């Protein structure tokens, strides 16, 4: 049987106590137990944190500004701030949009 261990404390992980930590862009950082996950996530977010704009934290990785859990990025901080100011605007993958339009005809 395949055994998985916490990246921080090295305890055996089960389905009840396993958490997967992903970076801002979705890159997998590692598997953690429920006890170690909050600390590891906090450290990662502190490392990526740029500023808080109108109560919304903005993060940076590889010269891309974004929001934790979002699937889109901005090339500069001002564009990320504009996104916060215009929360009603949706960002849509143009490839997915073309696919939907072509298949709904």
C-alpha positions as CSV (number, residue, x, y, z in Angstrom):
1,X,0.0,0.0,0.0
2,X,1.2,3.5,-0.8
3,X,1.9,5.7,2.2
4,X,1.8,9.5,2.3
5,X,3.5,11.6,4.9
6,X,3.1,15.2,6.0
7,X,5.8,17.4,4.4
8,X,6.3,19.3,7.7
9,X,6.0,16.8,10.6
10,X,6.3,13.6,8.7
11,X,3.3,11.8,10.2
12,X,1.3,9.3,8.2
13,X,-1.6,11.0,6.3
14,X,-5.0,9.5,5.9
15,X,-8.1,10.7,4.1
16,X,-9.3,12.3,7.4
17,X,-6.2,14.6,7.9
18,X,-4.7,15.2,4.5
19,X,-4.6,18.7,2.9
20,X,-2.9,19.7,-0.3
21,X,-1.2,23.1,-0.4
22,X,-1.1,24.9,-3.8
23,X,0.7,28.0,-4.7
24,X,-0.8,31.2,-6.2
25,X,-0.7,29.7,-9.7
26,X,-1.9,26.3,-8.7
27,X,1.5,24.7,-8.5
28,X,1.5,21.9,-6.0
29,X,3.7,22.7,-2.9
30,X,3.0,19.5,-1.0
31,X,0.7,17.5,1.3
32,X,0.3,18.4,4.9
33,X,-1.6,17.2,7.9
34,X,-4.6,19.2,9.2
35,X,-2.4,20.5,12.0
36,X,0.5,21.7,9.8
37,X,-1.5,23.0,6.9
38,X,-2.6,26.4,8.4
39,X,1.0,27.4,9.3
40,X,2.4,26.3,5.9
41,X,-0.3,28.2,4.0
42,X,0.3,31.3,6.2
43,X,4.0,31.2,5.5
44,X,3.4,30.8,1.7
45,X,0.8,33.6,1.6
46,X,3.2,36.0,3.6
47,X,5.9,35.2,1.1
48,X,3.7,36.1,-1.9
49,X,1.8,39.0,-0.3
50,X,2.2,42.5,-2.0
51,X,-0.4,44.7,-0.6
52,X,-4.0,44.9,0.6
53,X,-6.2,47.1,-1.6
54,X,-9.7,47.9,-0.3
55,X,-9.6,44.9,2.0
56,X,-8.5,42.5,-0.7
57,X,-5.0,41.0,-0.5
58,X,-3.0,41.0,-3.7
59,X,-0.2,38.4,-4.2
60,X,2.8,38.2,-6.6
61,X,4.5,35.2,-8.2
62,X,6.8,35.2,-11.2
63,X,6.0,38.8,-12.0
64,X,2.3,38.1,-12.1
65,X,-0.2,39.7,-9.7
66,X,-3.2,37.9,-8.6
67,X,-5.7,36.9,-5.9
68,X,-5.4,33.7,-3.9
69,X,-7.6,31.0,-5.5
70,X,-8.2,32.9,-8.7
71,X,-7.3,31.5,-12.1
72,X,-6.3,34.7,-13.7
73,X,-3.3,37.1,-13.3
74,X,-2.3,40.6,-14.1
75,X,1.0,41.9,-15.5
76,X,1.0,44.9,-13.2
77,X,-0.3,46.0,-9.8
78,X,-2.5,48.7,-11.2
79,X,-4.5,46.2,-13.3
80,X,-5.1,44.1,-10.2
81,X,-6.4,47.2,-8.4
82,X,-8.7,48.0,-11.3
83,X,-10.1,44.4,-10.9
84,X,-10.9,45.1,-7.3
85,X,-12.7,48.3,-8.2
86,X,-14.7,46.5,-10.9
87,X,-15.8,43.3,-9.1
88,X,-18.8,42.9,-11.5
89,X,-16.6,42.2,-14.5
90,X,-15.9,38.6,-15.3
91,X,-12.7,37.3,-16.9
92,X,-13.4,34.6,-19.5
93,X,-11.0,32.4,-21.3
94,X,-11.4,33.4,-24.9
95,X,-10.6,29.9,-26.1
96,X,-13.4,28.5,-24.0
97,X,-15.8,31.2,-25.1
98,X,-15.1,30.5,-28.8
99,X,-15.6,26.8,-28.1
100,X,-19.0,27.5,-26.5
101,X,-20.2,29.8,-29.3
102,X,-19.2,27.3,-32.0
103,X,-20.9,24.4,-30.3
104,X,-24.1,26.3,-29.4
105,X,-24.9,27.2,-33.0
